[in-house]
Amino acid sequence: MYKNYNIIEVTKDNENKYLKDIAKLEEIVLEKMEKEGKIGQLFITGEQDISSYIHSRLNHVYVATKDDKVISATYITQGQIPFTYNDITKYFKCGEDYQNYLKAKYGDNCIKTMKEIYIKKICAFRYARDIIINNFGKVDLFDISEEQKNKIILSLVENEYNDPNNKFHEKSNLRERINYYMSTYLKRDMNEYNDFYWLNFDGLKSAAPNKTKGKIDADIKNGKYDSLVSAYDQILDYQKYKIYDTSHCKDMSKYYEANTANTIELDTYITHPENREKGVARILVFEGIKKSFEDVLKNKNNKKIFLVSTLHQENYSSKYVSEFFGLKDYLFVNRRNGRDRQVHIFGMDREQVPEYLEKMAKKIAVIYDYNPNNIKISDNEKRDILNEQINYEIEELSKLEKAKTIDKDKKYSGVISGKKGKIQRYKSKLEELSKLEKNNEEPEL
């Protein structure tokens, strides 16, 4: 028991005790947010998907309970399918700088690798296409030509793209199945698949020297890939995403190596509106991150480890949680039909993970008095942590007050009041620390 609540990992063994309460908590939090006008800042995960997280080896669900009732919950997820809805890392793999990074990474073999992986991609597309058409159930694959198969899959995609309520968006079931089956086919080539996901035939030809362009054309034609190339590139083009603002991520190259195998997502963290224990969401996120780090570090190929999150532009609570854990770089993007998001990211070398966890454990211990392992923290460390947090809160308060002068919306009032309260609370902790130090001083002889 910590203070007056318990922190518990929800597993398949205790799922029956907590699952319905977690799903109910989602509804309570959503209802409260919508009453406050915070529309679109939270989407229900739902009992079924929460259960899938609980049963997954790579995802973790934690709850805080008070009087045997769930007052807070978090889902930390990892190991998603590449380039699907939850793969936040894809947003950082674009632009001329990224292309130059790939040229440097693959060196003299870059064009050769590009051609090989492009051919593998269209073969993977053919594999995915045939499974989807077969499941579609209206035709026999043996009775129709390659061109007819491509027309069918393109028709399915175009129908979704032209549907104003779908637009073949990132959570489109069809789009997700195409990516899933392609990822299954390309399992042994996942590094290259991640690097060259957005590579189309025009991109391959434009990157190649003039003397090899004809050879590339010949390889595609001799391999009888013509119709596949046309269909795949059209579908790839339908998947393009929008990035509105990159100004808050000055160096995107730090995140080029992020992928679904080495990245952990702070998926959801919610607290009951009537039981908002100080720091409980951050404490749960920290426990989930620790568990997820164990999983990611088991893969020796993961030389770097990344943390990501996604949040509504005006969801200050989620922004502060993300930034608390170091996720201060972000892009502003269109993730899904009409759902714009900030995508936050932070990375480190695998060797830095123990140092990061120790730093966060001390930070949470000092700020929220959560120290279940009784780690030792010097007075100087405590003072540094409190001063750092005070300076952060003052900076954020200044941004909020400036925003309020431009936009008189009431939404800023509660956040500003909360910021002022935190600053005062942390200053009080500093004063208490100074008093303790003074009382423990050696008496003069």
C-alpha positions as CSV (number, residue, x, y, z in Angstrom):
1,M,0.0,0.0,0.0
2,Y,1.3,3.4,-0.9
3,K,-0.2,6.2,1.3
4,N,-3.9,5.5,0.9
5,Y,-4.0,3.6,-2.4
6,N,-2.6,0.5,-3.9
7,I,-0.7,0.2,-7.2
8,I,-1.3,-3.0,-9.1
9,E,-0.4,-4.5,-12.5
10,V,-3.4,-6.0,-14.1
11,T,-2.7,-9.4,-15.6
12,K,-4.8,-12.2,-17.0
13,D,-4.9,-13.7,-13.4
14,N,-6.6,-10.6,-11.9
15,E,-8.3,-9.2,-15.0
16,N,-11.8,-10.2,-13.8
17,K,-11.4,-8.1,-10.7
18,Y,-10.4,-4.8,-12.5
19,L,-11.3,-4.9,-16.2
20,K,-14.9,-3.6,-15.9
21,D,-13.9,-0.9,-13.4
22,I,-11.2,0.4,-15.8
23,A,-13.6,0.5,-18.7
24,K,-16.1,2.3,-16.4
25,L,-13.4,4.8,-15.4
26,E,-12.8,5.6,-19.1
27,E,-16.5,6.5,-19.4
28,I,-16.5,8.7,-16.3
29,V,-13.4,10.6,-17.4
30,L,-14.8,11.1,-20.9
31,E,-18.1,12.3,-19.6
32,K,-16.4,14.8,-17.3
33,M,-14.1,16.1,-20.1
34,E,-17.0,16.5,-22.5
35,K,-19.0,18.5,-19.9
36,E,-16.0,20.8,-19.7
37,G,-15.9,21.2,-23.5
38,K,-12.8,19.1,-24.0
39,I,-14.2,17.3,-27.0
40,G,-11.9,14.9,-28.9
41,Q,-9.2,14.9,-26.1
42,L,-9.9,11.3,-25.1
43,F,-11.2,8.3,-27.0
44,I,-12.5,5.2,-25.2
45,T,-10.2,2.2,-25.6
46,G,-13.1,-0.1,-24.5
47,E,-13.2,-3.3,-22.5
48,Q,-12.3,-5.6,-25.4
49,D,-9.1,-3.7,-26.3
50,I,-8.0,-3.2,-22.7
51,S,-8.3,-6.9,-22.3
52,S,-6.1,-7.4,-25.3
53,Y,-3.5,-5.2,-23.7
54,I,-3.7,-7.2,-20.5
55,H,-3.1,-10.5,-22.4
56,S,-0.4,-9.1,-24.6
57,R,3.2,-9.9,-23.7
58,L,4.4,-6.5,-24.7
59,N,1.7,-4.2,-23.3
60,H,1.1,-3.4,-19.7
61,V,-1.9,-2.1,-17.8
62,Y,-1.5,-0.6,-14.3
63,V,-4.2,0.6,-11.9
64,A,-4.3,2.5,-8.6
65,T,-7.1,1.4,-6.2
66,K,-8.5,3.2,-3.2
67,D,-11.0,1.4,-0.9
68,D,-10.9,-1.4,-3.5
69,K,-12.1,0.9,-6.3
70,V,-10.0,1.9,-9.4
71,I,-9.1,5.6,-9.2
72,S,-6.5,5.7,-11.9
73,A,-5.3,3.5,-14.9
74,T,-2.6,3.6,-17.5
75,Y,-1.8,1.5,-20.6
76,I,1.8,1.4,-21.8
77,T,2.0,-0.2,-25.2
78,Q,4.9,-1.5,-27.4
79,G,5.4,-3.7,-30.4
80,Q,2.8,-2.4,-32.7
81,I,2.5,-3.2,-36.4
82,P,4.7,-0.9,-38.5
83,F,3.0,2.1,-40.1
84,T,-0.4,1.5,-38.7
85,Y,-2.4,3.9,-36.5
86,N,-0.3,3.5,-33.3
87,D,3.1,3.6,-35.1
88,I,4.0,7.2,-34.1
89,T,7.6,6.9,-35.3
90,K,6.6,7.1,-38.9
91,Y,6.0,10.8,-38.7
92,F,9.7,11.5,-38.3
93,K,10.8,9.6,-41.4
94,C,10.2,12.1,-44.1
95,G,11.8,15.0,-46.0
96,E,15.0,15.6,-47.7
97,D,17.1,15.3,-44.6
98,Y,15.7,11.8,-44.0
99,Q,16.6,10.8,-47.6
100,N,20.2,12.1,-47.1
101,Y,20.3,10.0,-43.8
102,L,19.4,6.9,-45.8
103,K,22.0,7.6,-48.4
104,A,24.6,7.9,-45.7
105,K,23.4,4.9,-43.9
106,Y,23.5,2.5,-46.9
107,G,26.4,4.2,-48.7
108,D,27.4,2.7,-52.1
109,N,24.7,0.0,-51.6
110,C,21.8,2.4,-51.2
111,I,20.4,2.2,-54.8
112,K,20.8,-1.6,-54.8
113,T,19.1,-1.9,-51.4
114,M,16.3,0.5,-52.5
115,K,15.6,-1.6,-55.6
116,E,15.7,-4.9,-53.7
117,I,13.4,-3.7,-50.9
118,Y,11.0,-2.0,-53.4
119,I,10.6,-5.3,-55.3
120,K,10.1,-7.1,-51.9
121,K,7.5,-4.5,-51.0
122,I,5.4,-5.0,-54.1
123,C,5.7,-8.8,-53.6
124,A,4.5,-8.3,-50.0
125,F,1.6,-6.2,-51.4
126,R,0.6,-9.0,-53.7
127,Y,0.6,-11.4,-50.7
128,A,-1.6,-9.0,-48.7
129,R,-3.8,-8.2,-51.7
130,D,-4.5,-11.9,-52.3
131,I,-5.4,-12.6,-48.6
132,I,-7.8,-9.7,-48.5
133,I,-9.5,-10.6,-51.8
134,N,-9.8,-14.2,-50.7
135,N,-11.3,-13.1,-47.4
136,F,-13.6,-10.7,-49.3
137,G,-15.1,-13.9,-50.6
138,K,-16.7,-12.9,-53.9
139,V,-14.1,-14.2,-56.3
140,D,-11.9,-17.2,-56.8
141,L,-8.3,-16.1,-57.1
142,F,-7.5,-18.8,-59.6
143,D,-10.2,-17.5,-62.0
144,I,-9.0,-13.9,-62.4
145,S,-5.9,-12.2,-63.7
146,E,-3.3,-10.1,-61.8
147,E,-4.8,-7.0,-63.4
148,Q,-8.3,-8.0,-62.2
149,K,-7.0,-8.6,-58.6
150,N,-5.4,-5.2,-58.6
151,K,-8.6,-3.6,-59.8
152,I,-10.5,-5.2,-56.9
153,I,-8.1,-4.1,-54.2
154,L,-7.9,-0.6,-55.7
155,S,-11.7,-0.5,-55.8
156,L,-11.9,-1.4,-52.1
157,V,-9.3,1.2,-51.2
158,E,-10.9,3.9,-53.3
159,N,-14.3,3.3,-51.8
160,E,-12.9,3.9,-48.4
161,Y,-10.9,6.9,-49.5
162,N,-14.0,8.5,-51.1
163,D,-16.1,7.9,-48.0
164,P,-16.0,11.2,-46.1
165,N,-16.3,9.3,-42.8
166,N,-13.3,7.1,-43.6
167,K,-10.9,8.6,-46.2
168,F,-8.8,5.4,-45.8
169,H,-7.5,6.9,-42.5
170,E,-5.0,5.4,-40.2
171,K,-7.4,3.3,-38.3
172,S,-9.1,2.0,-41.4
173,N,-9.6,-1.7,-41.0
174,L,-8.6,-2.3,-44.7
175,R,-5.5,-0.1,-44.4
176,E,-4.4,-1.8,-41.2
177,R,-4.9,-5.3,-42.8
178,I,-2.7,-4.3,-45.8
179,N,0.1,-3.1,-43.5
180,Y,-0.3,-6.2,-41.2
181,Y,0.0,-8.7,-44.0
182,M,2.8,-6.9,-45.7
183,S,4.7,-6.8,-42.4
184,T,4.1,-10.5,-41.9
185,Y,5.6,-11.2,-45.4
186,L,8.6,-8.8,-44.8
187,K,9.4,-10.1,-41.3
188,R,13.0,-10.8,-42.2
189,D,13.5,-7.4,-43.9
190,M,11.8,-5.2,-41.3
191,N,14.7,-2.8,-40.9
192,E,14.7,-2.0,-44.6
193,Y,10.9,-2.0,-44.7
194,N,10.9,0.7,-41.9
195,D,13.5,2.8,-43.6
196,F,12.0,2.7,-47.1
197,Y,8.3,2.5,-46.3
198,W,7.4,5.6,-48.3
199,L,9.6,4.6,-51.3
200,N,7.6,4.4,-54.5
201,F,8.7,3.6,-58.1
202,D,9.2,7.2,-59.1
203,G,11.3,7.7,-56.0
204,L,13.4,4.7,-56.8
205,K,14.1,5.9,-60.3
206,S,14.8,9.5,-59.4
207,A,17.3,8.4,-56.8
208,A,19.2,6.2,-59.3
209,P,22.0,7.4,-61.5
210,N,20.9,7.9,-65.2
211,K,23.0,4.9,-66.3
212,T,21.0,2.5,-64.1
213,K,17.5,3.9,-64.7
214,G,17.0,1.6,-67.7
215,K,18.2,-1.4,-65.8
216,I,15.6,-0.7,-63.0
217,D,12.8,-0.4,-65.7
218,A,13.9,-3.7,-67.2
219,D,14.1,-5.5,-63.8
220,I,10.5,-4.4,-63.0
221,K,9.2,-5.4,-66.5
222,N,11.1,-8.7,-66.6
223,G,9.8,-9.6,-63.2
224,K,6.2,-8.9,-64.5
225,Y,5.6,-6.4,-61.7
226,D,4.1,-3.7,-63.9
227,S,0.5,-3.8,-62.7
228,L,1.6,-4.4,-59.1
229,V,3.8,-1.3,-59.2
230,S,0.9,0.9,-60.4
231,A,-1.6,-0.5,-57.8
232,Y,0.8,-0.4,-54.9
233,D,2.0,3.1,-55.6
234,Q,-1.6,4.4,-55.8
235,I,-2.4,2.8,-52.4
236,L,0.8,4.1,-50.9
237,D,-0.2,7.6,-52.1
238,Y,-3.6,7.3,-50.4
239,Q,-1.8,6.8,-47.1
240,K,0.1,10.1,-47.1
241,Y,-0.2,12.0,-43.8
242,K,-0.1,15.7,-43.0
243,I,2.5,17.4,-40.8
244,Y,1.4,20.9,-39.9
245,D,4.2,22.0,-37.7
246,T,7.8,20.7,-37.0
247,S,9.0,23.8,-35.2
248,H,8.9,22.0,-31.8
249,C,11.3,19.3,-33.0
250,K,14.5,21.1,-34.1
251,D,16.4,17.9,-34.9
252,M,14.2,15.1,-36.3
253,S,17.3,13.1,-37.2
254,K,17.5,12.0,-33.5
255,Y,14.4,9.9,-34.2
256,Y,15.1,8.3,-37.5
257,E,16.1,5.0,-35.9
258,A,12.8,4.8,-33.9
259,N,10.5,1.9,-35.0
260,T,7.9,-0.3,-33.5
261,A,10.5,-2.8,-32.0
262,N,12.4,-0.2,-30.0
263,T,9.6,2.2,-29.0
264,I,7.3,2.4,-26.0
265,E,4.1,4.4,-26.1
266,L,2.5,6.2,-23.2
267,D,-0.8,5.2,-24.5
268,T,-3.4,6.2,-21.9
269,Y,-3.3,7.6,-18.4
270,I,-6.5,8.6,-16.6
271,T,-7.6,9.5,-13.1
272,H,-11.0,9.6,-11.5
273,P,-12.2,13.2,-11.4
274,E,-13.2,12.8,-7.7
275,N,-10.1,11.0,-6.6
276,R,-7.2,13.0,-8.1
277,E,-4.4,11.9,-5.9
278,K,-1.3,14.0,-6.5
279,G,0.9,12.4,-9.1
280,V,-0.9,9.0,-9.3
281,A,-1.1,9.0,-13.1
282,R,2.7,9.8,-13.3
283,I,3.5,7.1,-10.8
284,L,1.5,4.5,-12.8
285,V,3.1,5.6,-16.1
286,F,6.5,5.2,-14.4
287,E,5.7,1.7,-13.2
288,G,4.5,0.8,-16.7
289,I,7.6,2.3,-18.4
290,K,9.9,0.3,-16.1
291,K,8.2,-2.9,-17.1
292,S,8.2,-2.1,-20.8
293,F,11.9,-1.2,-20.7
294,E,12.6,-4.8,-19.5
295,D,10.9,-6.1,-22.7
296,V,12.5,-3.8,-25.1
297,L,16.0,-4.3,-23.7
298,K,15.7,-8.1,-24.2
299,N,16.2,-7.4,-27.9
300,K,20.0,-6.8,-28.3
301,N,19.4,-5.2,-31.7
302,N,17.7,-2.3,-29.9
303,K,20.7,0.1,-29.6
304,K,18.4,3.0,-28.9
305,I,15.2,3.1,-27.0
306,F,12.4,5.6,-27.6
307,L,9.3,6.9,-25.7
308,V,6.4,8.3,-27.6
309,S,2.9,9.7,-26.9
310,T,0.1,11.4,-28.8
311,L,-2.3,14.0,-27.5
312,H,-4.9,16.6,-28.5
313,Q,-3.4,20.0,-29.0
314,E,-5.3,21.5,-26.1
315,N,-4.9,18.6,-23.7
316,Y,-2.6,20.3,-21.2
317,S,-2.8,17.5,-18.7
318,S,-1.4,14.9,-21.2
319,K,1.2,17.4,-22.4
320,Y,2.5,17.8,-18.9
321,V,2.7,14.1,-18.3
322,S,4.6,13.6,-21.5
323,E,7.0,16.4,-20.8
324,F,7.5,15.2,-17.2
325,F,9.0,12.0,-18.7
326,G,11.2,13.9,-21.1
327,L,9.0,13.8,-24.2
328,K,9.5,17.5,-25.1
329,D,10.1,17.2,-28.8
330,Y,6.9,17.0,-30.9
331,L,5.3,17.4,-34.2
332,F,1.7,18.7,-34.9
333,V,0.1,16.3,-37.4
334,N,-3.2,14.9,-38.8
335,R,-3.3,11.4,-37.5
336,R,-6.7,10.3,-38.6
337,N,-9.8,11.7,-40.4
338,G,-10.2,15.1,-38.7
339,R,-8.2,14.2,-35.6
340,D,-5.2,16.4,-35.3
341,R,-2.6,15.5,-32.7
342,Q,0.7,16.4,-31.2
343,V,3.1,13.4,-31.4
344,H,5.7,13.6,-28.7
345,I,9.0,11.6,-28.6
346,F,12.2,11.1,-26.6
347,G,15.1,8.8,-27.1
348,M,18.2,7.5,-25.4
349,D,21.0,4.9,-25.9
350,R,20.2,1.5,-24.3
351,E,23.1,2.1,-21.9
352,Q,21.4,5.3,-20.6
353,V,18.2,3.5,-19.5
354,P,19.4,2.7,-15.9
355,E,20.4,6.3,-15.5
356,Y,17.1,7.6,-16.8
357,L,15.1,5.3,-14.6
358,E,17.1,6.3,-11.5
359,K,16.6,10.0,-12.4
360,M,12.8,9.5,-12.8
361,A,12.6,7.5,-9.6
362,K,14.2,10.3,-7.6
363,K,12.1,12.9,-9.3
364,I,8.9,11.2,-8.5
365,A,10.1,10.5,-4.9
366,V,10.9,14.1,-4.3
367,I,7.9,15.7,-6.0
368,Y,5.2,13.1,-5.1
369,D,6.7,11.3,-2.1
370,Y,6.6,8.0,-3.9
371,N,9.7,6.0,-2.9
372,P,8.7,2.3,-2.4
373,N,12.3,1.1,-2.7
374,N,13.6,3.7,-0.3
375,I,16.3,5.0,-2.7
376,K,18.7,7.5,-1.1
377,I,18.5,11.0,-2.4
378,S,20.9,13.7,-1.2
379,D,19.6,17.1,-0.1
380,N,21.4,18.7,-3.0
381,E,19.6,16.3,-5.4
382,K,16.3,17.1,-3.8
383,R,17.0,20.9,-4.2
384,D,18.0,20.5,-7.8
385,I,14.9,18.4,-8.6
386,L,12.5,20.9,-7.0
387,N,14.2,24.0,-8.6
388,E,14.1,22.3,-12.0
389,Q,10.4,21.6,-11.6
390,I,9.6,25.1,-10.3
391,N,11.4,26.6,-13.3
392,Y,9.4,24.4,-15.7
393,E,6.1,25.3,-14.0
394,I,6.9,29.0,-14.1
395,E,7.8,28.8,-17.8
396,E,4.6,27.0,-18.6
397,L,2.6,29.5,-16.5
398,S,4.1,32.3,-18.5
399,K,3.0,30.6,-21.8
400,L,-0.5,30.1,-20.4
401,E,-0.9,33.7,-19.3
402,K,0.3,34.9,-22.6
403,A,-2.1,32.6,-24.4
404,K,-5.0,33.9,-22.2
405,T,-4.3,37.5,-23.3
406,I,-4.8,36.4,-26.9
407,D,-7.7,34.1,-26.3
408,K,-10.0,35.0,-23.4
409,D,-11.4,31.4,-23.3
410,K,-12.2,30.2,-19.8
411,K,-10.3,27.0,-20.4
412,Y,-7.0,28.6,-19.3
413,S,-8.3,29.6,-15.9
414,G,-8.3,26.2,-14.3
415,V,-4.9,25.3,-15.8
416,I,-3.4,28.6,-14.6
417,S,-4.7,28.1,-11.1
418,G,-3.4,24.6,-11.0
419,K,0.1,25.8,-12.1
420,K,0.2,28.5,-9.4
421,G,-0.8,25.9,-6.8
422,K,2.0,23.5,-8.0
423,I,4.6,26.3,-7.9
424,Q,3.6,27.2,-4.3
425,R,3.6,23.5,-3.3
426,Y,7.1,22.9,-4.6
427,K,8.4,26.1,-3.0
428,S,7.0,24.9,0.3
429,K,8.9,21.7,-0.1
430,L,12.1,23.7,-0.7
431,E,11.4,25.6,2.5
432,E,10.8,22.4,4.5
433,L,14.1,21.0,3.1
434,S,15.9,24.1,4.2
435,K,14.4,23.9,7.7
436,L,15.4,20.2,8.0
437,E,18.9,21.0,6.9
438,K,19.1,23.8,9.5
439,N,17.8,21.6,12.3
440,N,20.4,18.9,11.4
441,E,23.3,21.3,11.4
442,E,26.1,20.4,13.9
443,P,26.1,22.8,16.9
444,E,29.0,25.2,17.1
445,L,31.6,24.3,19.7
